[in-house]
Amino acid sequence: MSTKLINGLAVEVEGDGPAVVCVHGLGGSSNTWTPVLSALQGHRVVRIDLPGSGRSAEAASGGAGSLGIAQMVEAVVGVCRELGVTQAVFLGHSMGTIVCQHLAQQQPGLVSRLALFGPLACPPEAARPNIRARAGKAASGGASAMQEIADAIVQGATSKDTKANQPVTLALVRESLMRQSPEGYARSCEALAEAQSAALEDIAVPVLLVTGDEDGVAPPAAVEVMGQRLPKAKVVVLPGCGHWTTMERATDCSQLLQAFLSHA
């Protein structure tokens, strides 16, 4: 495994074979995918910390400026170009699923398949003010605010079973959020709050949609609607699972990925 700095982004690259490019969600990093790496053996795995997230430089998100889904798509395409990736399976989580959908619409030759966890086409209108408020809290409150945000998300976005029986998973989710730059996290929140749906009907590649039965961000009913808009989609709902799918149900997600990649 090697970590490269590409266009200001921290990118982990490991393995050989067909490319798999991993795009995390809000508050995530390359470690969103660590629990399912065993399913990606035999592939060249590219894990990107998006602009302003994880270990990626603040300069990559435009300094103190705004950040949007379009800039994230451009950043992912730029990494693929620098690494010589001309076609790949793309994995996305949460906000990263929106990035992947826009990428598949805009760069159809680059995307062979999509596996999307905790997927959403865009935030519902009712959720946008809360996301903007979270951006303001992170930007003004610094590290203390990020701790409060992390604790709230751990409580609200993981399943009852995860909270009762998976303390290490809770710690991983909390650490992922608390390690974010408050400024970068705030800009990512703003990007998510402004995100619009891609033209899902134009995405012709096979798409795996995986959510949890306790996922309030990507509830099963909304994911089913997404699946109906995508020409070649399969929807899987995992029991006892919240929004942090790959962390809460790593074994199930790994099995789904292995089967999905075997047909790539």
Phi, psi and omega in degrees: 000142176223145174255125181246149171258110185239115180053038179084002182253141173279125184227125175263132181230130177207155175085173179228154180123194178303145186280140169234123182250127187250129184235112184283176179255190179300126182081005181258187179198191176302335182285352171304330187260353181304319182296342183246014182298329181299333180284349186256011177299144183086009179231158170271109189260125180244114181246119188253133164273115184297162178308129178080359183245156175054232183265004182287142185296147176300329180299332182291340179258017176085028180062234182272005183280186183278164179221138180226173178300322180300319179293325178294318177300313179300321180296316180295317178298320179297320177297315179300319180297314182295329181269359180073024178276115181257342174203142183203160163276132180251131174252136178225151173232131172054240179305326178297336177290327176294317177302314182296321180294316178295322179297317180295326178288319186275331184232064187299331179289340183277336189251119178265328180203159176231132170239113191241125185247132187058048193280149172213142177288320174189164180293144172296151183304322182295336183273340187298316179300322179293324178293320178295321178297322177296322176299315179296321179296315180296317184294324184266336188260348176064215186297323179297319178294322180295326176295316179296318178298315180299315181295321179294320181289320177303318181286322188267340189243010174243159185282167176300318180295319179298315180295326183278327193234356184232069181298328180292323177296317178300318180296321180294316178297314181298316180295321179303317181286317184291338179275356179287147169294128179303321181291316179295320178296320179298317179292326177293320175300316180297321178298317180293320181297331181264357187295141176242159182289142167288168175281086187299328181297341181269355182271107190266353183279160175298138182229128173258123179249119183237124176224174179253154180289347176245023180275108179278343177278317178237070184297149184308321181298319179291323179292324175300319177297318175303313181301326179289334180278336182269129186298329185229059185251146170237131181253131176234129177249119182269131179287147177064034186229138175263217187274337183269067195305307186292338178271320184284326182227061185298317182295314178298315180296322179296317179296319178296318180294317179302314179295319181293317181288334180295340179260002182288000000 
